[in-house]
């Protein structure tokens, strides 16, 4: 068992310790609150097709500044059943994610708790674990995903502003999208700088620019999920 000092150190280094394992609890499909915090919590959505003997892909979805887990989940929730993917969304401890405010810490700890609970209840495919986000959540997804590339096989960043990994582990595949008309996080100083940096570091990057503002168009969200699962959606 990891000591509290070791856990605190891991959190400040941006490191997550939870890993997919054989589930020990009974799980049910549908939308469920995490029940880990009374104020700032999160949700998990489990598709109707989930079976404990068939490990499913997992997407950890992160909201933008001032947002919440429900809003983040809604970006991709309609795609969970067609792509047979489990969605996990958590609230940041404060208005936005820790490393954006100061340094890694409380949010890493909470995400680790949420992942540990998820892995204990659901069979997750270890080669299909993604961290995703929009805006500040996308910046955090890139940062945490690169730092924990030995856990996350994929990173999905919708309109990121920057990345600040504490280190590099593994080589997750990366999907980035950005609107050419984004006035919140302008594309020229954000994704058009981030993508070449990742490519120079030998990351495999799928990059999509679209005509639009600071948003996640439905077609882009669908494209990201198809890229992540590498499968055509299942028809209902």
PAZAPA-4460 file (N, C-alpha, C; in steps of 0.05 Angstrom, whole numbers, plus 32768, in hexadecimal, padded with zeros to 4 digits):
% residues 236
    n_x    n_y    n_z   ca_x   ca_y   ca_z    c_x    c_y    c_z   seq   type   mol
   8011   7FE8   8000   8000   8000   8000   8012   8019   8000     1      X     A
   800B   802C   7FEE   801B   8044   7FEC   8017   8056   8005     2      X     A
   802C   805F   8011   802A   8071   8028   801F   808C   8020     3      X     A
   8015   809C   8033   800A   80B6   802D   8020   80C8   8022     4      X     A
   8038   80C6   802D   804E   80D7   8023   8055   80D0   8006     5      X     A
   8056   80B6   8000   805B   80AE   7FE4   8045   80B8   7FD2     6      X     A
   802C   80B5   7FDB   8015   80BE   7FCB   8017   80DC   7FC6     7      X     A
   801D   80EC   7FDB   8020   8109   7FD8   8036   8110   7FC5     8      X     A
   804C   8102   7FC6   8062   8107   7FB3   805A   8101   7F97     9      X     A
   804C   80EA   7F93   8043   80E3   7F78   8030   80F8   7F6D    10      X     A
   801F   8103   7F7E   800C   8117   7F75   801A   8130   7F6D    11      X     A
   802E   8139   7F7C   803C   8152   7F75   804D   814E   7F5C    12      X     A
   8053   8135   7F56   8062   812F   7F3D   804F   8128   7F26    13      X     A
   8035   812B   7F2B   8022   8126   7F15   801E   8109   7F0F    14      X     A
   8026   80F7   7F20   8025   80DA   7F1A   800C   80CD   7F26    15      X     A
   8000   80BC   7F15   7FE9   80AC   7F1D   7FF2   808F   7F22    16      X     A
   7FE8   8083   7F37   7FF1   8067   7F3E   7FDC   8052   7F36    17      X     A
   7FC3   805A   7F32   7FAE   8046   7F2B   7FB2   803A   7F10    18      X     A
   7FAB   8020   7F0E   7FAE   8012   7EF4   7F97   7FFF   7EF1    19      X     A
   7F8F   7FF9   7ED7   7F7A   7FE6   7ED2   7F80   7FCB   7EDF    20      X     A
   7F6C   7FBE   7EEA   7F70   7FA5   7EF7   7F56   7F95   7EF5    21      X     A
   7F55   7F7D   7EFF   7F3D   7F6D   7EFE   7F29   7F79   7F12    22      X     A
   7F11   7F81   7F09   7EFE   7F8E   7F1B   7EF5   7F7C   7F32    23      X     A
   7EF1   7F88   7F49   7EEA   7F79   7F61   7ECE   7F7F   7F6A    24      X     A
   7EC0   7F92   7F5C   7EA5   7F9A   7F64   7E92   7F96   7F4D    25      X     A
   7E79   7F94   7F53   7E64   7F91   7F3E   7E5E   7FAD   7F33    26      X     A
   7E5B   7FAE   7F18   7E56   7FC8   7F0B   7E3C   7FC7   7EFB    27      X     A
   7E30   7FDE   7EF7   7E18   7FE0   7EE7   7E1B   7FF6   7ED3    28      X     A
   7E0F   7FF3   7EBB   7E10   8007   7EA6   7E01   8020   7EAF    29      X     A
   7E06   8036   7EA0   7DF8   804F   7EA6   7E09   8065   7EB1    30      X     A
   7DFD   807A   7EBA   7E0B   8092   7EC5   7E0A   8090   7EE3    31      X     A
   7E22   8093   7EF0   7E24   8091   7F0D   7E36   80A7   7F18    32      X     A
   7E2E   80B4   7F2E   7E41   80C6   7F3B   7E57   80B6   7F48    33      X     A
   7E6F   80C2   7F4A   7E85   80B3   7F56   7E82   80AF   7F74    34      X     A
   7E76   80C3   7F81   7E72   80C1   7F9E   7E8C   80C3   7FAE    35      X     A
   7EA0   80D1   7FA3   7EB9   80D5   7FB1   7EBC   80EF   7FBF    36      X     A
   7EAA   8102   7FB9   7EAB   811D   7FC6   7E8F   8129   7FC5    37      X     A
   7E87   8136   7FDB   7E6D   8141   7FDD   7E68   815A   7FCC    38      X     A
   7E7E   8168   7FC6   7E7B   8182   7FB8   7E85   8180   7F9B    39      X     A
   7E9F   8178   7F98   7EAB   8176   7F7E   7EB0   8158   7F79    40      X     A
   7EA0   814C   7F68   7EA1   812F   7F65   7EA6   8127   7F48    41      X     A
   7E94   8118   7F3C   7E98   8110   7F20   7E83   80FB   7F19    42      X     A
   7E85   80F1   7F00   7E72   80DD   7EF7   7E81   80C8   7EE7    43      X     A
   7E74   80B0   7EE5   7E7D   809C   7ED3   7E65   8093   7EC2    44      X     A
   7E6A   8090   7EA8   7E54   8086   7E97   7E5E   806C   7E8B    45      X     A
   7E4E   8057   7E8E   7E54   803C   7E85   7E41   8034   7E6F    46      X     A
   7E4A   802E   7E57   7E38   8027   7E41   7E28   800E   7E46    47      X     A
   7E11   800C   7E38   7DFF   7FF5   7E3C   7E0D   7FDB   7E34    48      X     A
   7E20   7FDD   7E23   7E2D   7FC4   7E19   7E43   7FB9   7E2B    49      X     A
   7E49   7FC7   7E42   7E5F   7FBF   7E53   7E5B   7FA3   7E5E    50      X     A
   7E71   7F93   7E5D   7E71   7F79   7E69   7E8C   7F75   7E77    51      X     A
   7E8B   7F6A   7E8F   7EA3   7F67   7EA0   7EB8   7F55   7E93    52      X     A
   7EAF   7F43   7E81   7EC2   7F31   7E74   7ECD   7F3D   7E5A    53      X     A
   7EC6   7F56   7E54   7ED0   7F63   7E3B   7EDA   7F7F   7E43    54      X     A
   7EF4   7F81   7E4A   7EFE   7F9B   7E53   7EF8   7FB1   7E3E    55      X     A
   7EEF   7FC8   7E49   7EE6   7FDE   7E38   7EFB   7FF5   7E37    56      X     A
   7EFB   8005   7E22   7F0B   801D   7E22   7F00   8031   7E38    57      X     A
   7F12   8042   7E42   7F0B   8056   7E56   7F15   8071   7E4D    58      X     A
   7F04   8085   7E4F   7F0C   80A1   7E4B   7F08   80B1   7E65    59      X     A
   7F1D   80BC   7E6F   7F1C   80CF   7E86   7F19   80EB   7E7A    60      X     A
   7F02   80F8   7E7F   7EFC   8111   7E72   7EFE   8128   7E86    61      X     A
   7F0C   813E   7E7E   7F12   8155   7E90   7F05   816E   7E85    62      X     A
   7EF8   817D   7E96   7EEA   8195   7E8F   7EFD   81AD   7E8C    63      X     A
   7EF2   81C3   7E80   7F00   81DC   7E7E   7EFE   81ED   7E97    64      X     A
   7F0C   8203   7E98   7F0B   8215   7EAF   7EEF   821E   7EB6    65      X     A
   7EE7   821B   7ECF   7ECD   8223   7ED8   7EB7   820E   7ED1    66      X     A
   7EBF   81F8   7EC4   7EAC   81E4   7EBD   7EA9   81CE   7ED2    67      X     A
   7E9C   81B8   7ECA   7E99   81A2   7EDC   7E98   8188   7ECD    68      X     A
   7E97   8172   7EDC   7E99   8158   7ED0   7E81   8152   7EBE    69      X     A
   7E69   815D   7EC5   7E51   8158   7EB5   7E55   8164   7E99    70      X     A
   7E5F   817D   7E98   7E63   818A   7E7F   7E78   817B   7E6E    71      X     A
   7E8D   8172   7E7B   7EA2   8163   7E6C   7E97   8149   7E61    72      X     A
   7E87   813B   7E71   7E7C   8122   7E69   7E69   8126   7E51    73      X     A
   7E5B   813C   7E51   7E47   8140   7E3B   7E54   8144   7E20    74      X     A
   7E6E   814A   7E1F   7E7C   814D   7E05   7E7D   8133   7DF6    75      X     A
   7E7F   811D   7E05   7E83   8103   7DF8   7E6E   80EE   7E01    76      X     A
   7E5C   80F5   7E13   7E4A   80E1   7E1E   7E3A   80D3   7E09    77      X     A
   7E30   80E1   7DF5   7E20   80D5   7DE0   7E2F   80C1   7DCF    78      X     A
   7E4A   80C0   7DD2   7E5A   80AE   7DC3   7E63   8095   7DD2    79      X     A
   7E5D   8095   7DEC   7E65   807F   7DFD   7E59   8064   7DF4    80      X     A
   7E3F   8064   7DEF   7E32   804B   7DE7   7E3A   8042   7DCB    81      X     A
   7E3A   8054   7DB7   7E42   804B   7D9C   7E5F   8040   7D9C    82      X     A
   7E71   804C   7DAC   7E8D   8043   7DAC   7E93   8030   7DC3    83      X     A
   7E7F   8028   7DD3   7E81   8015   7DE8   7E98   801C   7DFB    84      X     A
   7E98   8036   7E03   7EAE   8041   7E13   7EA4   804C   7E2E    85      X     A
   7EB2   8046   7E43   7EAB   8050   7E5E   7EB7   806D   7E60    86      X     A
   7EA7   807F   7E6B   7EAF   809B   7E6E   7EB1   80A1   7E8C    87      X     A
   7EC7   80AD   7E94   7ECB   80B6   7EB0   7ED1   80D4   7EAF    88      X     A
   7EC2   80E4   7EBE   7EC6   8101   7EBF   7EC8   810A   7EDC    89      X     A
   7EDC   811A   7EE3   7EDF   8123   7EFE   7EE0   8142   7EFF    90      X     A
   7ED8   814C   7F16   7EDA   8169   7F1B   7EF6   8170   7F26    91      X     A
   7F01   8186   7F1C   7F1A   8191   7F28   7F13   8199   7F45    92      X     A
   7F28   819A   7F56   7F23   81A1   7F72   7F1B   81BF   7F75    93      X     A
   7F25   81D0   7F63   7F1E   81EC   7F64   7F14   81F3   7F48    94      X     A
   7F15   820D   7F40   7F09   8216   7F27   7F15   8209   7F0F    95      X     A
   7F2F   8204   7F10   7F3C   81F6   7EFA   7F52   81E3   7F06    96      X     A
   7F61   81D6   7EF4   7F72   81C0   7EFD   7F8C   81CA   7F0A    97      X     A
   7F96   81BA   7F1D   7FAB   81C3   7F2F   7FC4   81CE   7F21    98      X     A
   7FCE   81C1   7F0D   7FE7   81CA   7F01   7FE4   81E4   7EF2    99      X     A
   7FCB   81EB   7EEA   7FC6   8204   7EDD   7FC6   821B   7EF1   100      X     A
   7FBF   8215   7F0A   7FBF   8229   7F1F   7FDA   822B   7F2D   101      X     A
   7FE7   8214   7F32   8001   8215   7F40   8012   81FD   7F39   102      X     A
   800B   81E6   7F44   801B   81CD   7F3E   800A   81B5   7F43   103      X     A
   8013   819E   7F3B   8004   8185   7F3E   7FFF   817F   7F5C   104      X     A
   7FE8   8174   7F62   7FE2   816D   7F7E   7FC6   8161   7F81   105      X     A
   7FB3   8172   7F8A   7F99   8168   7F93   7F89   815B   7F7C   106      X     A
   7F8B   8166   7F64   7F7C   815A   7F4E   7F87   813F   7F46   107      X     A
   7FA1   813C   7F47   7FAD   8122   7F41   7FA4   810D   7F55   108      X     A
   7FA4   8115   7F6E   7F9A   8103   7F84   7F7E   80FA   7F7F   109      X     A
   7F6C   810D   7F78   7F50   8107   7F74   7F4C   80F5   7F5B   110      X     A
   7F5A   80FC   7F45   7F59   80EC   7F2D   7F61   80CF   7F32   111      X     A
   7F77   80CC   7F42   7F81   80B2   7F49   7F6B   80A2   7F58   112      X     A
   7F5D   80AF   7F6A   7F48   80A2   7F79   7F31   8099   7F66   113      X     A
   7F2A   80AB   7F54   7F15   80A5   7F41   7F1C   808E   7F2F   114      X     A
   7F35   808D   7F26   7F3F   8078   7F15   7F3F   805D   7F24   115      X     A
   7F49   805E   7F3D   7F4A   8046   7F4D   7F2F   803A   7F51   116      X     A
   7F1B   804B   7F56   7F00   8041   7F5A   7EF5   8035   7F40   117      X     A
   7EFB   8043   7F29   7EF2   8039   7F0F   7EFE   801E   7F09   118      X     A
   7F18   801C   7F0D   7F26   8003   7F07   7F1D   7FEC   7F19   119      X     A
   7F14   7FF2   7F31   7F0B   7FDD   7F43   7EEF   7FD3   7F3B   120      X     A
   7EE0   7FE3   7F2C   7EC4   7FDC   7F25   7EC0   7FD3   7F09   121      X     A
   7ED2   7FDB   7EF6   7ECE   7FD6   7EDA   7EE6   7FCA   7ECD   122      X     A
   7EE2   7FB9   7EBA   7EF8   7FAD   7EAB   7F00   7FC1   7E95   123      X     A
   7F18   7FCB   7E97   7F22   7FDF   7E84   7F39   7FD4   7E74   124      X     A
   7F38   7FD8   7E5A   7F4D   7FD0   7E48   7F66   7FE1   7E4C   125      X     A
   7F7C   7FD5   7E56   7F94   7FE6   7E5D   7FA1   7FF4   7E45   126      X     A
   7F9B   7FEB   7E2D   7FA7   7FF8   7E15   7F93   800C   7E09   127      X     A
   7F7D   8012   7E17   7F6A   8025   7E0E   7F60   8036   7E26   128      X     A
   7F73   8045   7E31   7F6D   8057   7E47   7F75   8073   7E3E   129      X     A
   7F61   8085   7E3C   7F67   80A0   7E31   7F61   80B5   7E47   130      X     A
   7F71   80CA   7E46   7F6B   80E2   7E56   7F64   80F8   7E41   131      X     A
   7F4D   8105   7E46   7F43   8118   7E32   7F3A   8131   7E40   132      X     A
   7F38   8147   7E32   7F2E   815F   7E3E   7F29   8176   7E2A   133      X     A
   7F1B   818A   7E33   7F15   81A2   7E23   7F21   81BA   7E30   134      X     A
   7F2E   81CC   7E21   7F39   81E5   7E2B   7F4D   81E1   7E41   135      X     A
   7F49   81EB   7E59   7F5C   81E6   7E6F   7F5E   81C8   7E74   136      X     A
   7F47   81B9   7E70   7F48   819C   7E74   7F59   818F   7E5F   137      X     A
   7F5A   819A   7E47   7F6C   8190   7E32   7F89   8194   7E39   138      X     A
   7F8F   81AC   7E43   7FAB   81B2   7E4C   7FB3   819E   7E62   139      X     A
   7FA0   8199   7E74   7FA6   8187   7E8A   7FA8   816A   7E80   140      X     A
   7F98   8163   7E6D   7F99   8148   7E61   7FB4   8143   7E54   141      X     A
   7FBE   8156   7E45   7FD8   8154   7E39   7FEE   8151   7E4E   142      X     A
   7FEC   8162   7E63   8001   8162   7E78   8001   8148   7E87   143      X     A
   7FEA   8140   7E91   7FE8   8127   7EA1   7FEC   810E   7E8F   144      X     A
   7FE2   8110   7E77   7FE5   80F9   7E65   8002   80F3   7E5E   145      X     A
   8012   8107   7E59   802E   8104   7E52   803D   80FA   7E6B   146      X     A
   8036   8106   7E82   8043   80FE   7E9B   803D   80E1   7EA2   147      X     A
   8025   80D7   7E9A   801C   80BC   7EA1   8017   80AB   7E87   148      X     A
   8029   80AD   7E75   8026   809E   7E5C   8029   8080   7E5F   149      X     A
   8030   8077   7E77   8031   805B   7E7D   8015   8051   7E86   150      X     A
   8002   8063   7E8B   7FE7   805C   7E90   7FD5   8063   7E78   151      X     A
   7FD7   807B   7E6E   7FC6   8084   7E58   7FD2   807D   7E3D   152      X     A
   7FC3   806E   7E2E   7FCC   8066   7E13   7FC6   807C   7DFF   153      X     A
   7FB2   808E   7E05   7FA9   80A3   7DF3   7FA4   80BD   7E03   154      X     A
   7FA9   80D3   7DF6   7FA2   80EE   7E00   7F91   80FC   7DEC   155      X     A
   7F7A   8107   7DF5   7F69   8116   7DE3   7F66   8133   7DEE   156      X     A
   7F6F   8146   7DDF   7F6F   8162   7DE8   7F5F   8173   7DD4   157      X     A
   7F47   817C   7DDE   7F36   818E   7DCE   7F3D   81AB   7DD6   158      X     A
   7F4A   81B9   7DC4   7F50   81D6   7DC8   7F62   81DB   7DE0   159      X     A
   7F7A   81CF   7DE1   7F8B   81D3   7DF8   7F99   81EF   7DF7   160      X     A
   7FA3   81F8   7E0E   7FB1   8211   7E0F   7FCF   820D   7E12   161      X     A
   7FD7   81F8   7E20   7FF4   81F3   7E25   7FF7   81D7   7E30   162      X     A
   800F   81CF   7E36   8014   81B6   7E44   802B   81BA   7E57   163      X     A
   8029   81AD   7E6F   803D   81AF   7E83   8042   8194   7E91   164      X     A
   804C   8181   7E82   8050   8167   7E8F   8067   8168   7EA3   165      X     A
   8065   8158   7EB8   807A   8157   7ECC   8090   8144   7EC4   166      X     A
   808A   8134   7EB0   809E   8120   7EA5   8092   8112   7E8D   167      X     A
   80A0   80FF   7E82   8096   80F0   7E6B   8098   80D3   7E71   168      X     A
   8081   80C5   7E6F   8080   80A8   7E71   8071   809C   7E5A   169      X     A
   807C   8088   7E4D   806F   807C   7E37   806D   808E   7E1F   170      X     A
   805C   8087   7E0B   8057   8097   7DF4   803A   8094   7DEB   171      X     A
   8028   80A1   7DFB   800C   809F   7DF3   8007   80AD   7DD8   172      X     A
   7FF3   80A3   7DC9   7FEB   80B0   7DB0   7FDB   80C9   7DB8   173      X     A
   7FDC   80DD   7DA6   7FD0   80F7   7DAD   7FBD   8101   7D97   174      X     A
   7FA5   810A   7D9F   7F92   8116   7D8D   7F8D   8133   7D97   175      X     A
   7F91   8146   7D85   7F8C   8162   7D8C   7F7A   816F   7D77   176      X     A
   7F67   817F   7D80   7F56   818E   7D6E   7F55   81AB   7D78   177      X     A
   7F51   81BD   7D65   7F50   81DA   7D6D   7F41   81E9   7D57   178      X     A
   7F30   81FC   7D60   7F21   820D   7D4D   7F32   8224   7D44   179      X     A
   7F31   822A   7D2A   7F41   823F   7D1E   7F37   825B   7D28   180      X     A
   7F1E   825C   7D31   7F13   8275   7D3A   7F12   8277   7D58   181      X     A
   7F22   8267   7D66   7F22   8267   7D84   7F2E   8282   7D8E   182      X     A
   7F1E   8291   7D9D   7F28   82AA   7DA8   7F2F   82A7   7DC6   183      X     A
   7F28   8290   7DD2   7F2E   828B   7DEE   7F4B   8281   7DF1   184      X     A
   7F51   826D   7DE1   7F6C   8262   7DE0   7F74   8262   7DC2   185      X     A
   7F7E   8278   7DB8   7F84   827A   7D9B   7F96   8264   7D91   186      X     A
   7F8F   8259   7D7A   7F9C   8242   7D6F   7FBA   8247   7D6A   187      X     A
   7FC1   8260   7D61   7FDD   8265   7D5A   7FF0   8262   7D71   188      X     A
   7FE8   826A   7D89   7FFA   8268   7DA0   7FF4   8250   7DB1   189      X     A
   7FE2   823F   7DA8   7FDB   8227   7DB8   7FE1   820E   7DA8   190      X     A
   7FCE   8202   7D9B   7FD2   81E9   7D8E   7FE7   81EA   7D78   191      X     A
   7FEA   8200   7D6A   7FFE   8201   7D54   801A   8203   7D5F   192      X     A
   801C   8207   7D79   8037   8205   7D87   8039   81E9   7D94   193      X     A
   8023   81E0   7DA0   8024   81C7   7DAF   802A   81AF   7D9C   194      X     A
   801C   81AE   7D86   801E   8197   7D74   803B   8193   7D6A   195      X     A
   8049   81A7   7D60   8065   81A3   7D58   8077   819A   7D6E   196      X     A
   8072   81A5   7D87   8082   819C   7D9E   807F   817E   7DA3   197      X     A
   8066   8174   7DA1   8061   8158   7DA6   806E   8147   7D8F   198      X     A
   806B   8151   7D77   8077   8142   7D60   8095   8141   7D62   199      X     A
   80A2   8156   7D6B   80BF   8156   7D6E   80C7   8142   7D84   200      X     A
   80B5   813E   7D97   80BB   812B   7DAD   80B2   810E   7DA6   201      X     A
   80AC   810A   7D8C   80A5   80F0   7D80   808B   80E5   7D89   202      X     A
   8078   80F6   7D90   805C   80ED   7D96   804D   80EA   7D7C   203      X     A
   803C   80D6   7D7A   802A   80D3   7D63   8012   80E4   7D68   204      X     A
   800F   80FA   7D58   7FFA   810D   7D5C   7FE6   810E   7D44   205      X     A
   7FCD   810B   7D4B   7FB7   8110   7D37   7FAD   812D   7D3D   206      X     A
   7FB0   813F   7D2A   7FA9   815B   7D2F   7F93   8164   7D1B   207      X     A
   7F7F   8171   7D26   7F68   8179   7D16   7F61   8196   7D1D   208      X     A
   7F63   81A7   7D08   7F59   81C2   7D0B   7F3E   81C4   7CFD   209      X     A
   7F2C   81D5   7D09   7F12   81D7   7CFD   7F09   81F5   7CFD   210      X     A
   7EF7   81FB   7CEB   7EED   8217   7CEA   7ED8   821A   7D00   211      X     A
   7EE0   8228   7D15   7ECD   822B   7D2C   7EDB   8238   7D44   212      X     A
   7ECC   823C   7D59   7ED5   824A   7D71   7EE1   8236   7D86   213      X     A
   7EE1   823F   7D9F   7EEB   822F   7DB5   7ED6   821B   7DBD   214      X     A
   7ED6   8204   7DB0   7EC0   81F1   7DB4   7ECA   81D5   7DAA   215      X     A
   7EB8   81C1   7DAF   7EBD   81A6   7DA5   7EA6   819E   7D93   216      X     A
   7EA9   81A2   7D79   7E93   819A   7D67   7E8D   817C   7D69   217      X     A
   7E74   8175   7D65   7E6D   8159   7D67   7E7D   8147   7D55   218      X     A
   7E83   8150   7D3C   7E93   8140   7D2A   7EAF   813B   7D34   219      X     A
   7EBB   814F   7D42   7ED6   814C   7D4D   7ED5   8138   7D64   220      X     A
   7EC1   813A   7D76   7EBF   8127   7D8C   7EBD   810B   7D82   221      X     A
   7EAD   8107   7D6D   7EA9   80EC   7D62   7EC3   80E2   7D55   222      X     A
   7ED1   80F4   7D47   7EEA   80EC   7D3B   7EFE   80E4   7D50   223      X     A
   7EFF   80F2   7D66   7F11   80EB   7D7C   7F0B   80D0   7D87   224      X     A
   7EF2   80CA   7D8C   7EEA   80B0   7D97   7EF0   8099   7D83   225      X     A
   7EEC   809E   7D6A   7EF2   808A   7D56   7F10   8085   7D55   226      X     A
   7F1F   809A   7D56   7F3D   8097   7D57   7F46   8088   7D6F   227      X     A
   7F3A   808E   7D86   7F42   8081   7D9F   7F3B   8063   7D9F   228      X     A
   7F23   805D   7D97   7F1B   8041   7D98   7F24   8031   7D7F   229      X     A
   7F29   8040   7D6A   7F31   8034   7D50   7F1C   8021   7D46   230      X     A
   7F03   8028   7D4B   7EED   8017   7D42   7ED7   8029   7D37   231      X     A
   7EC7   801E   7D26   7EAF   802C   7D1D   7E9A   8029   7D34   232      X     A
   7E8A   803E   7D38   7E76   803C   7D4D   7E62   8026   7D48   233      X     A
   7E58   801A   7D5E   7E44   8005   7D5C   7E29   8012   7D58   234      X     A
   7E1A   8009   7D45   7DFF   8013   7D40   7DEC   8009   7D55   235      X     A
   7DDA   801A   7D5E   7DC6   8012   7D72   7DB0   8002   7D65   236      X     A
***
